[in-house]
């Protein structure tokens, strides 16, 4: 006979709850300072790592619906943080890039993100290294 199912010990559920909580905690920082939504934060954070990226690439990398990425990009463009242009290599793709204002915002947000990560790792204490290794293993071995 199978053991009863306990949602509170089901790892995918617990990881989803944890991810939501950590994301909301950090969201308070960038929402308060720049009025960004979570989707907008993910777009600018991704763009800070690349020179120009298509909406399709961001959608695949940050695990967000293409429509959410597109709406976030439109709001960010209206706010002056990103530019949009049609790709030179594929006319169907829209490429996004940070503007000078967007890079300045990320320069301000980067140390805040690093401080938040340090705080979370401090909460984990001596378990931090093992936790990070486990997360990396799951990210590499799960479907993307």
Residue frames as a rotation matrix with the C-alpha (Angstrom) as fourth column:
UNK 1
0.578 0.816 0.000 0.00
0.816 -0.578 0.000 0.00
0.000 0.000 -1.000 0.00
UNK 2
-0.104 -0.617 0.780 1.33
0.575 -0.677 -0.459 3.43
0.811 0.402 0.425 -0.96
UNK 3
-0.608 -0.170 -0.776 2.19
0.758 -0.415 -0.503 5.96
-0.236 -0.894 0.381 1.69
UNK 4
0.536 0.837 -0.113 -0.26
0.771 -0.540 -0.338 8.86
-0.344 0.094 -0.934 2.03
UNK 5
-0.062 -0.496 0.866 0.60
0.775 -0.571 -0.272 11.99
0.629 0.654 0.420 0.06
UNK 6
0.368 0.090 -0.926 1.70
0.770 -0.587 0.249 14.96
-0.521 -0.805 -0.285 2.18
UNK 7
0.750 0.009 0.661 1.79
0.506 -0.652 -0.566 18.21
0.426 0.759 -0.493 0.28
UNK 8
0.910 -0.367 0.192 3.94
-0.412 -0.761 0.502 19.90
-0.038 -0.536 -0.843 2.93
UNK 9
0.207 -0.890 0.405 6.76
-0.192 0.369 0.909 17.42
-0.959 -0.266 -0.095 2.29
UNK 10
0.615 0.057 0.786 6.43
0.715 0.380 -0.587 17.39
-0.332 0.923 0.193 -1.54
UNK 11
-0.270 -0.909 -0.317 9.65
0.669 -0.414 0.617 19.02
-0.692 -0.046 0.720 -2.78
UNK 12
-0.605 0.025 0.796 8.25
0.696 -0.468 0.544 20.70
0.386 0.883 0.266 -5.95
UNK 13
0.514 0.847 0.133 5.50
0.607 -0.469 0.642 22.32
0.606 -0.250 -0.755 -3.85
UNK 14
0.611 -0.323 -0.723 7.93
0.637 -0.341 0.691 23.48
-0.469 -0.883 -0.003 -1.17
UNK 15
-0.527 -0.833 0.168 10.36
0.750 -0.363 0.553 24.88
-0.400 0.417 0.816 -3.76
UNK 16
-0.252 0.520 0.817 7.50
0.675 -0.510 0.533 26.79
0.694 0.685 -0.222 -5.45
UNK 17
0.796 0.538 -0.279 6.41
0.553 -0.458 0.696 28.26
0.247 -0.708 -0.662 -2.10
UNK 18
0.238 -0.808 -0.539 10.01
0.677 -0.260 0.688 29.18
-0.696 -0.528 0.486 -1.23
UNK 19
-0.613 -0.464 0.640 10.65
0.790 -0.382 0.480 30.74
0.022 0.799 0.600 -4.65
UNK 20
0.204 0.791 0.577 7.49
0.621 -0.560 0.548 32.81
0.757 0.246 -0.606 -4.31
UNK 21
0.825 0.104 -0.555 8.42
0.547 -0.393 0.739 34.02
-0.141 -0.913 -0.382 -0.84
UNK 22
-0.125 -0.960 -0.252 11.99
0.703 -0.265 0.660 34.95
-0.700 -0.094 0.708 -1.78
UNK 23
-0.513 -0.006 0.858 10.81
0.789 -0.396 0.469 36.64
0.337 0.918 0.208 -4.96
UNK 24
0.562 0.788 0.250 8.23
0.565 -0.587 0.580 38.72
0.604 -0.185 -0.775 -3.03
UNK 25
0.582 -0.423 -0.695 10.84
0.618 -0.325 0.716 39.73
-0.529 -0.846 0.073 -0.44
UNK 26
-0.527 -0.848 0.057 13.25
0.662 -0.366 0.654 40.98
-0.534 0.383 0.754 -3.09
UNK 27
-0.173 0.549 0.818 10.40
0.856 -0.328 0.401 42.52
0.488 0.769 -0.414 -5.12
UNK 28
0.714 0.451 -0.536 9.78
0.678 -0.635 0.370 44.98
-0.174 -0.627 -0.759 -2.30
UNK 29
-0.079 -0.857 -0.509 13.22
0.463 -0.484 0.742 46.46
-0.883 -0.177 0.436 -2.96
UNK 30
-0.879 -0.346 0.329 12.94
0.435 -0.297 0.850 47.06
-0.196 0.890 0.412 -6.71
UNK 31
0.003 0.938 0.347 9.23
0.891 -0.160 0.425 47.93
0.454 0.308 -0.836 -6.57
UNK 32
0.593 0.199 -0.780 9.81
0.675 -0.651 0.347 50.55
-0.439 -0.733 -0.520 -3.90
UNK 33
-0.220 -0.824 -0.522 12.84
0.292 -0.567 0.771 52.07
-0.931 0.017 0.365 -5.62
UNK 34
-0.925 -0.263 -0.275 11.81
-0.184 -0.325 0.928 51.90
-0.334 0.908 0.252 -9.30
UNK 35
-0.055 0.994 -0.094 8.17
-0.746 -0.104 -0.657 50.76
-0.663 0.034 0.748 -9.41
UNK 36
-0.570 -0.240 -0.786 9.10
-0.761 0.516 0.394 47.64
0.311 0.822 -0.477 -11.37
UNK 37
0.676 0.717 0.169 6.90
-0.737 0.661 0.142 44.55
-0.010 -0.220 0.975 -11.55
UNK 38
0.279 -0.560 0.780 8.43
-0.203 0.760 0.618 41.09
-0.938 -0.331 0.099 -11.17
UNK 39
0.653 0.011 0.758 8.23
0.674 0.447 -0.587 40.57
-0.345 0.894 0.284 -14.92
UNK 40
0.913 -0.321 0.253 9.94
-0.133 -0.819 -0.559 43.90
0.386 0.476 -0.790 -15.58
UNK 41
0.476 -0.766 0.432 12.69
-0.735 -0.076 0.674 43.08
-0.484 -0.638 -0.599 -13.07
UNK 42
0.345 -0.333 0.877 13.34
0.261 0.932 0.251 39.73
-0.901 0.143 0.409 -14.77
UNK 43
0.825 -0.014 0.565 13.56
0.560 -0.112 -0.821 41.38
0.075 0.994 -0.084 -18.19
UNK 44
0.787 -0.557 0.265 15.99
-0.495 -0.826 -0.270 44.13
0.369 0.081 -0.926 -17.11
UNK 45
0.410 -0.657 0.633 18.07
-0.559 0.368 0.743 41.69
-0.721 -0.658 -0.216 -15.06
UNK 46
0.485 -0.200 0.852 18.39
0.574 0.807 -0.137 39.41
-0.660 0.556 0.506 -18.08
UNK 47
0.873 -0.120 0.472 19.20
0.350 -0.521 -0.778 42.32
0.340 0.845 -0.413 -20.38
UNK 48
0.749 -0.630 0.203 21.93
-0.641 -0.614 0.461 43.43
-0.165 -0.476 -0.864 -17.99
UNK 49
0.239 -0.644 0.726 23.74
-0.079 0.733 0.676 40.19
-0.968 -0.219 0.124 -18.88
UNK 50
-0.067 -0.146 0.987 23.49
0.906 0.404 0.122 40.56
-0.417 0.903 0.105 -22.68
UNK 51
-0.897 -0.289 -0.335 23.83
0.140 -0.904 0.404 43.41
-0.419 0.316 0.851 -25.17
UNK 52
-0.367 0.837 -0.406 20.62
-0.930 -0.343 0.134 42.72
-0.028 0.427 0.904 -27.14
UNK 53
-0.938 0.120 0.325 18.20
0.042 0.970 -0.239 39.84
-0.344 -0.211 -0.915 -26.65
UNK 54
-0.631 0.769 -0.104 14.97
-0.229 -0.056 0.972 38.79
0.742 0.637 0.211 -28.32
UNK 55
-0.033 0.750 0.661 11.70
-0.995 -0.090 0.053 38.46
0.099 -0.655 0.749 -26.45
UNK 56
0.713 0.297 -0.636 11.80
-0.362 0.932 0.029 34.75
0.601 0.209 0.771 -27.37
UNK 57
-0.183 -0.882 -0.434 15.22
0.179 0.404 -0.897 34.30
0.967 -0.242 0.084 -25.71
UNK 58
-0.709 -0.025 0.704 14.09
-0.620 -0.453 -0.641 36.07
0.335 -0.891 0.306 -22.53
UNK 59
0.370 0.926 0.068 10.91
-0.894 0.335 0.298 33.98
0.253 -0.171 0.952 -22.46
UNK 60
0.582 -0.195 -0.790 12.96
0.007 0.972 -0.234 30.80
0.813 0.131 0.567 -22.62
UNK 61
-0.420 -0.900 -0.113 15.56
0.168 0.045 -0.985 31.90
0.892 -0.433 0.132 -20.07
UNK 62
-0.851 0.042 0.524 13.37
-0.477 -0.481 -0.736 33.41
0.221 -0.876 0.429 -17.34
UNK 63
-0.810 0.549 -0.206 10.49
0.566 0.824 -0.028 30.91
0.155 -0.140 -0.978 -17.60
UNK 64
-0.458 0.679 -0.573 7.82
-0.023 -0.654 -0.756 33.53
-0.889 -0.333 0.315 -18.27
UNK 65
0.339 0.672 0.659 5.05
0.730 0.254 -0.635 33.64
-0.594 0.696 -0.405 -20.89
UNK 66
-0.547 -0.549 0.632 6.03
0.835 -0.416 0.361 35.48
0.065 0.725 0.686 -24.06
UNK 67
0.248 0.724 0.644 3.04
0.561 -0.649 0.514 37.79
0.790 0.233 -0.567 -23.64
UNK 68
0.858 0.004 -0.514 4.24
0.480 -0.364 0.798 38.76
-0.184 -0.931 -0.314 -20.13
UNK 69
-0.173 -0.983 -0.061 7.73
0.785 -0.175 0.594 39.42
-0.595 0.055 0.802 -21.45
UNK 70
-0.413 0.061 0.909 6.28
0.783 -0.486 0.389 41.53
0.466 0.872 0.153 -24.28
UNK 71
0.664 0.714 0.224 4.06
0.463 -0.627 0.627 43.57
0.588 -0.312 -0.746 -21.95
UNK 72
0.622 -0.523 -0.583 6.94
0.554 -0.232 0.799 44.10
-0.553 -0.820 0.146 -19.52
UNK 73
-0.419 -0.824 0.382 9.19
0.854 -0.215 0.473 45.18
-0.308 0.524 0.794 -22.41
UNK 74
-0.004 0.503 0.864 6.58
0.678 -0.634 0.373 47.67
0.735 0.588 -0.339 -23.62
UNK 75
0.917 0.355 -0.180 6.26
0.360 -0.546 0.757 49.22
0.170 -0.759 -0.628 -20.15
UNK 76
0.294 -0.897 -0.330 10.04
0.634 -0.075 0.770 49.34
-0.715 -0.436 0.547 -19.78
UNK 77
-0.430 -0.386 0.816 10.36
0.887 -0.349 0.302 50.99
0.168 0.854 0.493 -23.19
UNK 78
0.437 0.694 0.573 7.73
0.504 -0.716 0.483 53.58
0.745 0.078 -0.662 -22.23
UNK 79
0.931 -0.117 -0.346 9.66
0.286 -0.355 0.890 54.27
-0.227 -0.927 -0.297 -19.00
UNK 80
0.742 -0.662 -0.110 12.89
-0.611 -0.599 -0.517 54.75
0.276 0.451 -0.849 -20.96
UNK 81
0.343 -0.616 0.709 14.71
-0.614 0.425 0.666 51.69
-0.711 -0.663 -0.232 -19.60
UNK 82
-0.245 -0.405 0.881 14.84
0.382 0.795 0.472 49.59
-0.891 0.452 -0.040 -22.79
UNK 83
-0.276 0.172 -0.946 14.82
-0.857 -0.489 0.161 49.98
-0.434 0.855 0.283 -26.54
UNK 84
0.245 0.396 0.885 13.09
0.182 0.878 -0.443 47.66
-0.952 0.269 0.143 -28.98
UNK 85
-0.091 -0.187 -0.978 14.13
-0.904 -0.397 0.160 47.03
-0.418 0.898 -0.133 -32.56
UNK 86
0.914 0.400 -0.071 13.55
-0.379 0.777 -0.502 44.39
-0.145 0.486 0.862 -35.20
UNK 87
0.332 -0.810 0.483 16.35
0.075 0.533 0.843 41.83
-0.940 -0.244 0.237 -35.40
UNK 88
0.018 -0.449 -0.893 18.78
-0.905 -0.387 0.176 42.20
-0.425 0.805 -0.413 -38.30
UNK 89
-0.877 -0.479 -0.047 19.03
-0.462 0.811 0.359 38.42
-0.134 0.337 -0.932 -38.66
UNK 90
-0.684 0.729 0.006 15.34
0.717 0.671 0.191 37.49
0.135 0.135 -0.981 -38.24
UNK 91
-0.801 0.359 0.479 12.74
-0.188 -0.911 0.367 40.16
0.568 0.204 0.797 -39.07
UNK 92
0.187 0.919 -0.347 10.14
0.169 0.318 0.933 38.27
0.968 -0.233 -0.096 -36.98
UNK 93
0.119 -0.237 -0.964 12.08
0.962 0.267 0.053 38.83
0.245 -0.934 0.260 -33.76
UNK 94
0.745 0.062 0.664 12.08
-0.089 -0.978 0.190 41.94
0.661 -0.200 -0.723 -31.61
UNK 95
-0.089 -0.850 -0.519 15.38
0.755 0.282 -0.592 42.58
0.649 -0.445 0.617 -29.85
UNK 96
0.932 0.355 0.071 15.55
0.190 -0.646 0.740 44.42
0.309 -0.676 -0.669 -26.55
UNK 97
-0.161 -0.981 -0.105 18.48
0.703 -0.039 -0.710 46.30
0.692 -0.189 0.697 -25.08
UNK 98
0.303 0.192 -0.933 18.97
0.876 -0.441 0.194 48.45
-0.374 -0.877 -0.302 -22.00
UNK 99
0.662 -0.103 0.743 19.18
0.282 -0.884 -0.373 52.19
0.695 0.456 -0.556 -22.50
UNK 100
-0.476 -0.826 0.301 21.65
0.059 -0.372 -0.927 54.33
0.878 -0.423 0.225 -20.57
UNK 101
-0.137 0.544 0.828 18.85
-0.908 -0.403 0.114 54.93
0.395 -0.736 0.550 -18.05
UNK 102
0.838 0.458 -0.297 18.27
-0.355 0.871 0.341 51.15
0.414 -0.180 0.892 -17.82
UNK 103
0.166 -0.869 -0.467 21.98
0.451 0.488 -0.747 50.49
0.877 -0.086 0.473 -17.23
UNK 104
-0.574 -0.338 0.746 22.02
-0.410 -0.670 -0.619 53.18
0.709 -0.661 0.246 -14.51
UNK 105
0.397 0.792 0.463 19.03
-0.866 0.156 0.476 51.53
0.305 -0.590 0.748 -12.84
UNK 106
0.820 -0.124 -0.558 20.77
0.139 0.990 -0.017 48.14
0.555 -0.063 0.829 -12.92
UNK 107
-0.272 -0.958 0.095 23.95
0.182 -0.148 -0.972 49.71
0.945 -0.247 0.215 -11.53
UNK 108
-0.388 0.227 0.893 21.86
-0.824 -0.520 -0.226 50.85
0.413 -0.824 0.389 -8.57
UNK 109
0.637 0.758 0.137 19.96
-0.751 0.570 0.333 47.56
0.174 -0.316 0.933 -8.22
UNK 110
0.327 -0.556 -0.764 22.98
-0.108 0.781 -0.615 45.24
0.939 0.283 0.195 -8.52
UNK 111
-0.757 -0.639 0.137 24.43
-0.229 0.063 -0.971 45.92
0.612 -0.767 -0.194 -5.04
UNK 112
-0.210 0.767 0.607 20.90
-0.972 -0.093 -0.218 45.67
-0.110 -0.635 0.765 -3.59
UNK 113
0.700 0.431 -0.569 20.47
-0.556 0.830 -0.055 42.27
0.449 0.354 0.820 -5.25
UNK 114
-0.109 -0.840 -0.532 23.86
-0.010 0.536 -0.844 41.13
0.994 -0.087 -0.067 -4.00
UNK 115
-0.753 -0.118 0.647 23.04
-0.602 -0.274 -0.750 42.29
0.266 -0.955 0.135 -0.46
UNK 116
0.290 0.925 0.244 19.70
-0.956 0.292 0.029 40.45
-0.044 -0.242 0.969 -0.57
UNK 117
0.569 -0.140 -0.810 21.39
-0.230 0.919 -0.321 37.26
0.789 0.369 0.491 -1.76
UNK 118
-0.557 -0.830 -0.029 23.99
-0.145 0.132 -0.981 37.56
0.818 -0.541 -0.194 1.02
UNK 119
-0.424 0.499 0.756 21.15
-0.906 -0.226 -0.359 37.95
-0.009 -0.837 0.548 3.55
UNK 120
0.663 0.701 -0.262 19.41
-0.717 0.696 0.047 34.81
0.216 0.157 0.964 2.26
UNK 121
0.247 -0.657 -0.712 22.67
-0.001 0.734 -0.679 32.84
0.969 0.169 0.181 2.34
UNK 122
-0.705 -0.448 0.550 23.29
-0.501 -0.236 -0.833 34.06
0.503 -0.862 -0.058 5.90
UNK 123
0.149 0.850 0.505 19.88
-0.987 0.156 0.028 32.67
-0.056 -0.503 0.862 6.87
UNK 124
0.767 0.112 -0.632 20.98
-0.305 0.930 -0.205 29.28
0.565 0.350 0.747 5.52
UNK 125
0.595 -0.606 0.528 24.17
-0.667 -0.006 0.745 29.41
-0.448 -0.795 -0.408 7.57
UNK 126
-0.405 -0.872 0.275 26.48
-0.577 0.478 0.663 26.43
-0.709 0.110 -0.696 7.11
UNK 127
0.011 0.501 0.866 23.88
0.440 0.775 -0.454 24.76
-0.898 0.386 -0.212 4.87
UNK 128
0.462 0.257 -0.849 24.24
-0.447 -0.759 -0.473 27.47
-0.766 0.598 -0.236 2.17
UNK 129
-0.448 -0.740 -0.501 26.95
-0.814 0.106 0.571 25.77
-0.369 0.664 -0.650 0.09
UNK 130
-0.870 0.155 0.468 25.11
0.204 0.978 0.054 22.44
-0.450 0.142 -0.882 -0.04
UNK 131
0.152 0.981 -0.122 21.82
0.337 -0.167 -0.926 24.13
-0.929 0.100 -0.356 -0.81
UNK 132
0.272 -0.118 -0.955 23.34
-0.722 -0.681 -0.121 26.09
-0.636 0.723 -0.271 -3.71
UNK 133
-0.794 -0.597 -0.114 24.95
-0.542 0.611 0.577 22.91
-0.275 0.520 -0.809 -5.08
UNK 134
-0.580 0.660 0.477 21.62
0.484 0.750 -0.450 21.08
-0.656 -0.030 -0.755 -4.89
UNK 135
0.406 0.726 -0.555 19.80
-0.035 -0.595 -0.803 23.91
-0.913 0.346 -0.216 -6.64
UNK 136
-0.141 -0.556 -0.819 22.42
-0.888 -0.295 0.353 23.95
-0.438 0.777 -0.452 -9.41
UNK 137
-0.924 -0.186 0.334 22.09
-0.078 0.947 0.312 20.19
-0.375 0.262 -0.889 -9.86
UNK 138
-0.131 0.961 0.245 18.30
0.561 0.276 -0.781 20.47
-0.818 0.035 -0.575 -10.17
UNK 139
0.408 0.263 -0.874 18.57
-0.418 -0.798 -0.435 23.36
-0.811 0.543 -0.216 -12.63
UNK 140
-0.461 -0.696 -0.551 21.03
-0.830 0.120 0.544 21.47
-0.312 0.708 -0.633 -14.83
UNK 141
-0.981 -0.023 0.193 19.20
0.014 0.983 0.186 18.14
-0.193 0.185 -0.964 -14.74
UNK 142
-0.140 0.989 0.049 15.61
0.382 0.099 -0.919 19.36
-0.914 -0.110 -0.391 -15.11
UNK 143
-0.058 0.223 0.973 13.90
0.998 -0.015 0.063 20.16
0.028 0.975 -0.222 -18.39
UNK 144
-0.554 -0.267 -0.789 14.29
0.417 -0.909 0.014 23.77
-0.720 -0.322 0.615 -19.40
